Amino acid sequence: MKYEKLLTVFEDFLLANLPKSKSYHPIFENALQDMLRAGGKRFRPMLLLLVVKSSNELLLKNSLPVALGLELLHTYSLIHDDLPAMDNADLRRGHPTLHKSFDEVTAILVGDALNTHSFNLIANAPLSSDVKIELIELLSSNGGIDGMIIGQAIDCYFENKILPLEKLEFLHIHKTAKLIACSLQMGAIIGNLGDEIALKLYSFGIDIGLLFQIQDDIIDETASTEEAGKTTSNDGAKNSFVNLLGLDGAIKSADKLAFGCIDTLESFDSELRNNLLILLEDYLFRHRK
């Protein structure tokens, strides 16, 4: 199955399985589906599916609920990240943020709902119980207090306080990179690629995630809101790589990580490398575009 077809299959599955509230609430179901319908790169679920594809294409259908669970959890994190108490952003995915389209209470509760429903999807996926337990453990750790949540907490707490590079990297490895790394590792577990490859993919995902964060900081500095599809020039009080290293320094750091990621890709077997490269080739040097 070619990449474009696989992406279409995932989008169709997403639209057919949008979360529903099953109640008489007049707006909550629309709010639940709003940011999912708004689109997005679907980067994390596609990483998972491409790793599975490189192992056994017959497993793709059974992997779709897990991929959707990843997308739901990522979408919840964006909704909460955009809240007035955090980034106070007006635009996401080229669309008004949820608290702008509806209200803040609805946005908080939709984020909560997408978070919990992501694990329901994985628990009910047509995979073995042992595999599902491992997937839930990984996602709850990397998307929770050992990953994204502590990263977000550090990011908010240390606004207007300059962190050294080592602590800045810790922040963004946890806030951004671990969920990307986890997506790759989850694909390896479904595809039964073995512990060595799974851990290598996780490490690769950390580098990809850190690269993406530096690129996002560069884009926040250099792109308009319309070009980025989300609120930009919004990192003035944040611990960003541009604020710490300057624009040129951030670009150099992104270059170094991008070339390192290419080296790691070359070390994978050809099927895995080629599948991942189809997705990643447009992203590795987006900070140079």
C-alpha positions, 0 to 999 in steps of 0.5 A: 500500500502506497503512502498516499493510500495509507494516509487516505485509509487512516483519514477515512477510518478517523472520520468513520470513528469520530468520538461521540458524546451520546447525550443531549448536550447541544454542542459537546459532540460537535466540539469533540470532533471539531479539531479532528475535522480541522485536519493536521499532519497526522504525523504520529499515527502515520509513523506508527503505521509506516513502521507496521507496514515495513514489518507486515502490511496485513497488520495495518487494518488492526493497527488503525484504532491504535493510530487513531488513539495516538491522534486523539491524544496528540489533539487533546494536548494541542487543545490544552496547550492553546488554552488561555492558561497556557499559550492563549492561542487563537489559531490551530491547524488553520482553524480557530482554537477550540476555546475560541470556537466554543468556550474554555470549559468545553475545550478543557473537557473535550481535551479530557475526553480525547485523552481518555478515549484514546486508551479506550480505542487501544484497549478495544483494538483487534490485537493480542492482550499482551500487545495492547497492555504494552502499548497502553503502558508506553503511551500513558508513560510517554504522554503522561507524567514521565513525558509530555505532562512534565514537559508542559509543566516545566514549560509553563512554570519557567516562563520568563526564566531562562533555562540552560541548554541541557534543561531546555532539551530536557523540557522539549524531549519530554513535552514533544519528542517522547510522544513521537518516539513512542509512536515509532516504538508502538509500531515496532511492538505491533509489528513484532520487530524485536526489542533492539529495533524498537529501542533504536526507533525510540531513540531516533524518535527523540532526535526527530522530536527535538528537531521538530521542536527547534524547527517550530521555534524557528517557524514561530520566529520567521513565519506569519500566522497564516503561513504556519496555520497557528498562532506565531510570535507567541514564544517571547516569554517561553524557553525556546531554542531561538530565544536561547541560541538566537535564530542562526544558532537554532538553525545550526542545531536543527541542521546537526540534528537533521543530518544525524537523523539521516545517518540513523535512517541509513542504518535501518533495513531498506524497507523500514528506511524507505517507508519512513523517508517517504514521510520524513523527507518533507520535514527534515529540513523544513527550517530551511524553507 
